[in-house]
Amino acid sequence: MLPRIDPEGARTVDVQGIGATAARYARAARYTVESGTYKDTARRLGRRVSSTHHAYGLKRDLSAAHETPVAKIPISVRPLVEADLPHILDEHAEVDEAERWERHTRVRLLERGIGRPWVAVDPDDDPCYVQWLFGPDENAEVREFFHGIFPELGPEEALLEGAFTPTRHQGRRIMSAGMSMIAEKARDLGARDVLTFVGVENIASLKGCERAGFLPALDRWETRRLGHLSVRFRPLGPAEVENARVLKV
């Protein structure tokens, strides 16, 4: 089952919140000064002023047969614990600006206290991948934190977002294996379908999602003009699904 969308097949959400936008910019400015991520912040703020972003909403049907992909190292998944934070979400680690910002956004999500964060760990219990699961009971919180870029979840749906693999663990196919295992945990939320969203230009992540059992199901267009965000969702037809796949069968 797909997220609820109007009968014409598309849904547009206008997100205003001028005060909230100002607060986000102020928070970003403080973090930029503290972390020195000037270039990355300037690039992101430029997109906030005027940009159009196209992403696919991918869906995994948990009732469909699926074989968990194998990473290049043995991994297992478990809930994130406080002791993991210095190993995977340390904002002051010696990493480049882009990764430091990625860590910062996940720390903000952790501080907000929504969703259920899971980590994939290696045989030494070192966390090498993190991602959050959200259920329909958190629709309001997800809408507020992510500014309306995800559709409302139905009673048998879950959202899997916030994926992050530190650079030192990349290139080991940990994402697809970890994501596949974490998606299974959505059964505990009563979910039959799990959704995630990836930019159409992010071929590596799209491949990882397909290996994890997720197939394109929705188009999402985000349009930003002078701080005003409009989000449009549209379900993909069968031919469009096949065209959107990056792992051809």
N, C-alpha and C positions, 0 to 999 in steps of 0.2 A: 504493500500500500504506500502510495506517495503522499507527501505532505498535502494538506488541504489547499486547493487552488480553485479559483473560480471556474465556472463552466466553460468560459471562452478559452481556457487553457493557459491563461497567464495571470499573474498577480503582481501588482506594483505596490511597493510600500514606500511612502515618503517619510524620511526621518529628519526632523527639524532640530530641536534642542540646542538653541544658540548658546544658552548658559552652559550646557554640558560640553559643547564644543570648545568654548573658551576654557573651561576647566581642564579638558584634555590637553589643549595646547600649552597651558601653564605647567601642567604636570610633565609634558614632554620637554619643555624648556628647562625645567629643573633637572631632569634626568640627564639631558644633554650636557649641561654644565658640569654635573657631578661625574659623568662617565667619559666625557670627551668625544662622544659620538656625533660630532657636528655634521660630517658629510652625510651619514645615514639619515639623521634627523631632517636635514634640508631636503633630501630626496623624498622622504615620506611626506613631509609637509607640502611639498610641491604637488604631489599627487592628491592631497586633500583639497587643494585650491581648485584644481580642474583636472579631471581624469575620467576615463571610462575603463572599467575592468570586467572582463568576461571570464566566468568560471563554470565548470561543470559540477553539478551535484551528482555524486556517485552513490549508488545504493547496493547494499549486500542483503540478500534474502537469506536469513539464518536457517531457513528450512531446506535450502538447496544444498546439494552435495558440494563439498569444498575440501581440498587437501591443503593444509597449512604449508606454505612455502618454507624452505629450509634456509636459514641464514648461514653465512660463512663461518660463524662461530656458534656454539650451542647457547641458546638463550631460553629463558622462561619469563613469565610475567607475574607481577604481584602489585598490590597497592603501593603507591609512593609513601614513604615515611620521611620524617624530618631529617634523619641521618643521611638521606640521599641528596639533600639539597646542595651541600658543598661539592658534590661529585658531578652534578648535572646542571644545576641552575645557579651557580655562583656568578653573580653579576660583575665581580671584580677579577675574574680569572684572566689570565694572559691569552686572550683570544682577539680576533679582529673585530672591527666595529659592528659589522653585520651580525655576527654571532652574539656579541654582547647585547645588541638590541633584541634579538630573538629570545635570549634568556630573560631580559627585562620584561617582555610582554608576558612570558609564562609565569614569572614571579607575580606580576599584577593579577593574573588569573588565580593563582594560588592564594594570594592575599584576599581576593574577593570571596573565596570560600564556596564557590559553586562547582558543580560537576564532581566527578570521581576520577582523580588522577591515577594512572597506572604506569608502571615502568617495566621495560624489558631489561633483564639483568643477565650478565655473563656468568660462567661457572663460579667466579669469585664474588658473586653478588654485587658487582659493580654496575650501577644503572647506566645504560647506554642508549635509551630511547624513552620518551615520555609522551603520553597522550591522554586526553580527558574524555570521559563518557558523560553525556547528559541525557536525562530522561524527560518525558513530557511534564513531569511535576515541576520542572525548572524553566518552563517556557518564558515566563515573565523575566526571570533573572538573566537568561540567555539573551533575550531581546534587548534588555537594558545594557548589558556589558558589551555585547558585540554590535550594538547600534542597528539592530534589525536586519543583519545580512543573512540570517538563517530563517527558513520557514518554520512555522509553528509545528511542533511534533504532535502526532496523534497518539492514541493510547498504546499502540503496539510498535512505536518507533523510538529510536534513540539516535543521538548525534555524537559523532566521534570527531573531535577537533583538537587543535593545539599541539599537533605532532612536532616533535623536536628531537633531532639526533645531533649530539655534539660532533664537531668536525673530526675529532680524534677517533670516532666510531663510524664515520661514514665510509661508504664503499664496501660494506660487508653484508648488504641486503638485510640489515636488521629491521628497517622500516616495514617491509612487506610481511616479514614473519611476525614481528611484534604487533603490528596493526591487526593481522589476522587473528592472533590469540586474544588481543584485547577486545576485538569486536564480539568474540564469543561471550564475554562477560556481560554483554547487553541482555542476554537471556535472563539474568538475575533481575533486570529491570522490567521484565515482561515484554521485551521487544521481540518482534519478528523481523523487522527491517532496520538496518543501521545506515545512516546517511553520513557523508563527509563531502567537503567541497575543496576543489583544487583549481587554480588558474589554468586556463587552456594552454598557456605557454610553458607550463611546468611539466615537461614531458617525463622527467625522471620520477616525479611524485605520482603522475598519472599511471605510469608503469607499475610503480610500487603498489598503488591502490588496486589495480587490476589483479596483480599477483595475490593480493590479500582477499580477493573475491568480490571487489566492488566494481560495478559497471555504470557507465554514464546513464543518468535518468532525467536530469534537469539542466536547463540553461539558467544561469544567473548573470544578470547585468547590473553592475554598480556604477552609477553616474554621480560624480561629485562636481558641483559648481558653486564656488565661493562659500564653502562650508555646508552647503545643502546636499544631502545624500538621498538619492532615489534608488530603490532596489527592485528589480523585476525578475520574477521567476516564470519559467515556461517548461512544461514537460516535453521530453524528446520523443519523437515517434520512432518506430523500430528501425527504419533506414538511418535516421539520424544517430541512433545509439551505435550502430555498426560503424558509421563514419567517424564517430567521436572516439572509438576505441583506439588505443595505441599499441596493444598487443593483438595483432591480427591472428585469427584462427583459420 
